[in-house]
């Protein structure tokens, strides 16, 4: 037993003694002084326990979040953003990792104090909750850093935000699909290159008012959700119920891998095929692609995949095979994998042989994402004949007045007229 473990077990005993003295019924209504002491001990117990579980990893989390916050400030300056919304979990984590993890212990701690679970079960269950939360949030942190860095590079290359118009970026997806659409997180435009539309962690379940079957089918989307989809052009909704799968074919999929050993980890796909998901017509749109994709990456016949599913056997694939499955099911023009650490040559070769571009050993070096940005930029599509300008209100008011004086149709025509007249005067001076 480590010194840390002795420390939190000693705190636990002290808390039990306090409760036995003042609150035998575990109603948690203590005298004022005892309540203050209880709160102090309970808070310390959580902190020491978290240190016992992930003590070496918490400083790393703070360092990662410092880098993420820096990338957020940089993209705000570059693209003129007004702010961000994040998923509730990540917002809490990025504000204060330790405080967030202490919240994760709330139910387990009170079950422990009330004797619903013993200390051994508490350690097992609470440790799992802490590690899962840390892992999930660090994964989100690396995704956010990667996306913000790419957006910053594009901003430095002349791209500007045209959606959302208020320039308050939503990285979360809460409630965004209530109208039965999946909108982008952000759309950028460059007068030289065109439009790029970014969709973070999609597809997502949709809300359908007229069919419970369609509500259920979209739950399957939670099983195959790449980190980032990019579309050339100004794409405001990727739902396409006539296609299989029922979303528009992405121009590009980008998958981020923050763990050092991500490629040896295994994913169990058994739950992806449960029949409770959907009406059969819609389920088949997904299942057909999943069968074919899995058969291809596992090197077996589709019939063997179907037999395993029918017998409810687990289908286990490595994480790098799941990346291949994304490519096989969604069929993007380009599939990119960004790995924080170096990828072994044999894994990299398998991925490249399956049309997946690998950018590894990236760490948090923003310069190493410039090549990714160049590749993304080359797939921009749409109008290159106009540009969006930001003007202060005084300049805009003057343009409106000039438009009326010159009898022109728009403020843009006023700017064009003034520039042309200015260029004429410059040429005459030469």
N, C-alpha and C positions, 0 to 999 in steps of 0.2 A: 504494500500500500504506500503510495507516494505521499510526500509531505503535504501536497496540495489536497489530496483526497482526505487526509486526516483533518486538514483545516476545515473543509466544508462539512465533514461529518461532525466535527466538534461544534460548528455553528448550528447544525441541525439539532443536535442534542440540547443545546442552549435554548433554541426556539421551542422545542418540545417541553422543556422544564418551565419556560415562561407561560406557555399555553396551559399546561397542566395546573399551574398555580392560579391563573386568572380566568381560564376559559376551557373548562373540562368538556363542555358540550360542543366546542368548536363552532361557536356562533360568530367569532371574530369581532366581538364587542367588548373591548378591554378598557380598563381605566386609562385616563389620559396618559399618565407617565408610562404605563405598561405598553400602551399603543405606540408611543414614540419609540420605545426600546424595541418592540416587535418589528416595526417598520425598518429600523436601522439594521437589525440582525437579518431580516429577510432579504433586504437589498444587498447586504454584504454576502449572504449565502449565495445569491444568484451570481454575483460578480466573481466570487471565488470558484463557483462551479463552472462558469463559462471559461475562466482561465484554465481550469483543469482539463476541459474538453478541447479547447482550441487556442490555448495560450500563445503558442508560437505563430498562429495564423492571423490573429487579430491585428498586430502591427502591420502585416502585409495588406490587410483589408484597408486600413487607414491610408497607406501609401497609394494603393490603387485608386481610392476615392479622391485623393488629392489630385492625381493625374486626370481623372475624369472631370472633376470640377474645373480644372484648368482648361480642358478641351471645350467645356461648355462656355466658359468665358470667352475663349478665342472665337468660337463659331458665332456667338452673339455679336462680337465686334465686327467680324467679317461680313456676316449676312444681315446685320441690323435687326436681329431678333429681339423680341420683347420679353421672352421667357419660355418656360417649359412646364409641362405636366408629365409626371411619371406614374407608373403603376404604384398603387398604395404601398405595397411591400417595399419596393425599391426606394420610394420617396422617404419612407421611415428609415431605411437602412443608410441611405446616403447622408441623412441629417445627423445620425448618431448610431453607428453600428452596435456599440455595446448596449445602449438603451433599447434598440430594436430587438436584440437577441434576448434581453431580459424579459421583454413582452412575450416572447415565445415560450417562456417557462411558466407563465402565469397559471395556467390550468394544472400543469404537472405539480407545481409547488403546493397548490392548495389541496390537491388530491393527496399529496404526501403528508401535509400537516393534519389532514382529517383522517389519515389512516386508510384511505381508499387504496393506496398502493404503498408497498414498502420501499426502503431506500434502494434496494437492488433493482427493482422494476423502474423506479424513478431514474436512476442513472442510465439504464438502458434506453428508456423512451425519451427522456429529456436530451440525452446526448445525440440521439438520432435527429431530433427536431432542430437542435442547434447546428449540427453539421449540414443538414439539408438546407436550412435557411442561409447559412453562410455560402454554401456552394451555389445555390440558385442566384443569390444577389451578386456574387462575384462574376458569375456568368453574364448576368445582365450588365454589370459594370463594364466588362470588356466589349460587349456588343455596343453599348452606348458610346464608349470611347472610339471604337472603330467607325461608327456611323458619323459621329460629330467630326472626326478627323477628315473623313471623306468629304463631308459637306463643306468644311473649311477650305480644303484644297480646291474644290469646285468653285467656291466663292472667290478665291484668289485668282481663278481663271476666268472670272467675269460672269459667273452664274448668279442669279438673284432669285429670291423667293417670290413666287406668284401665288402660292397657296400653302398655308392659310393666309388670307389677306391681312389678318391682324398680326401675323408673324409670331404668334404664340404657339410653339410646336407642342403637339401632344405625342409623346412617346408611348403612352398607354392606349389601350383599345376599349376602355370601359364605356359601354353604351353606344359605341360608334356604329354598331350594326343593327340598331333598332328599326331602321327604315328598310332593311333587307338589302343593303349595299355594303361594300367594303371600300371606304375611301382611303386615299393616300395619307401618310403622315406629313409629307411635304412634297411640293412640286417646284423644281428649279427651272429657270429659263436663261439661255444665253443667246444673244443676237447672232453669234457666230456658229453655235452648235445646235441649238434647238432646246427641246424640253426633256427633262428627266423626272420620273415619278417614283417615289420611294415608299415602300410598304414594309413596316417593321413587324415581324412575327405574325404573318398571315399565312394561310386563311384562318378566319375566326368563325365561330358559330354565328348564325344569323337569327333574327327574330322574324317569324312568319305568322301572320294573323289567320291565314286560311287553311293551314295544314299542319297538324301535329307531326305527321310523318316527315315533312321537310324540316321541322324544328329538330328532330332527332338526327337526321342525316348529317346535319352540319356539325354535330358533336364529333364526327369522325375527323373533322379538320384539326382538332386539337392533337391528333395522333401524328400528323405529318405537317409540321409547321416549321419551315425553314426560318432562319434568323432574319433575312432581309431579301425582299424581292424588289427588283428595279425594272421599270418599264421605260423604253424610249417613247417620248411623246408625253402630252398632258393627259394622263389616264386618271379619271376621277372615280372609277368604280371597276373592280376587277371581276365582279360576278358575271358569269356567262353560263346560264343554265342550259345552253344548247351544246356545250362542249363537255369533254370527259378528260380529266375532272372538270367540274362546272365552274372554273375560273379562267380568265384570259391567260393565254400562254405568256409567261414572264420573259422579258428580254434577258434577264440575268437573275441568278440566285447567288447570294453570298452567305456563306456559313462561317461563323467565328468559333474557334476552339481555344479556350483559355487554359485548359489543363495540360500539364506536361505529358501525361500518358493517355490522352483522350482516345487514341487509336486502339488501345487494348481493351477499352471498356465495352461492355455488352449491353444491348437493349433487347428486352423481351417484347415481341410483337403480338403476343397471343390476344391481348385485349382489342387490337385493331380490327379484328374480324368478327366480333360478337354481333349476333343477328339483331340484338335489341336496338341497334343504332338507327334503323332506317326502314322505310318502305323499300321493297326489293328493287324496284326500277331504279331508284336513286343510289341505293347501295351498290348496285352492279357497276355504276360508273366509276366508283372508287375501287371496288374489289378487283375488277378486271385489271386495272393498272397495277394494283398491289401484287396480284398473283404473277403477272408477267415480269414486273420489276424484281421481285424476290427470286423468282426462278433464275433470272439472268445473273444477279449478283452472287447467288449461292451455287451456281453452276449445276442446277438440277432441272428436271422437267417440271412444267407447270402442274402436271397431274400429281406429282409428289407433294408440292406445296398444298394443293387442294385437299389431299388425303390427310396431311398433318392438321389442317384447319378443322376438317370434319371430325377428326378424333380428338379435337381440343388439345393438341399437343403444342408446346411452346415453340415458337419460331424465334431463335436467338441469333442476332446479328451483331457484328462489331460496329462501332460508331462510324468507322470509315465506310462500311458497307451501307449504313443508313444514308450517308451523304450520296452514295451512288443511287440509292433508292429515290431520293429527292429528284435527282436528274432524270431517272427513268420514268417517274410518274408525271412530273411537271414539264419535262422536255424544254427547258430554257435554251436560248441560243448560246448562252455562256453560263458555266457553273464555276464559281470561285470558292476556294477554301482558304481562310486566313487563320493561321495557327500562331499562337504566341511563341511557342517553342518550335525547335527544329523537328521536322517529320522524318522518320527513318526512310532511307532511300527505297527500300522495298515497298513500303506503304505509298510513298510518293509516286512510284512507278505504276502501281495498280491504279491509283486515282487518275494519273495523267493518261493511262491507257483507256480510261473510261470517260475521257473528255472533260476532266475536272482540272481547272487551273489551280495550282498550289502556290501560295505565298506563305512561306514559313519563316521562323525565327524573327518574327515581327516585334515581339515584346511590346513596349509602348512607344516605339520609335515612329513618330508620325511621318518622317521622311520615307520610311519603307512602304507607306501606303500610297505614295505618289504614282507608282506604276499601276496600282489597282484603279486609282482615280482616272488615269489616262485611258485605261481600258473602258471604264464606265462612260467617260466623256465621248468616246468614239461611237457609242450607241444612242446618243441623244437624237431625237427626231422632232419634226414639226417645224413650225414657222420660224424662219431666221430673218424675216424682213422687218421686224419691229422690236422695240426695246422698251422696258418698263423703267420709268424714271421716278425718283423721289424728290419732291419739291417742298420747301417750306410754304406755309400758308400765304405769306406776303407775296412771294413770287407767283404762286398760283393765281392769286387775286389779280395781279398785274397782267398775267396772261389772258385772263377772262376779259379784262378791260380792253386789251389790245385786239382780242378776237372780235369784239364788237366794233371797235374803231376801224379795223381793216376789213370788216365784213367777211371773215373767214369761218369755216365750218367747225373747227375744233381747236383746242389748245395746241395739239400736235402740229396742226398746219401753221399756227403762229410761230412755233419754234423753227419749223422748216423754213418759213419765209424769212425770219430774222437771221438764221444761219446763212442762207443763200445770199441775202443782201450784204451781210458782213464779209462773206468770201469774195463777193464782187468788188467791195471796197478795198480789200487786201490786194487783189490782183491789180487794180488800177494804180495802187501805190507803187507796185513793182515796175 
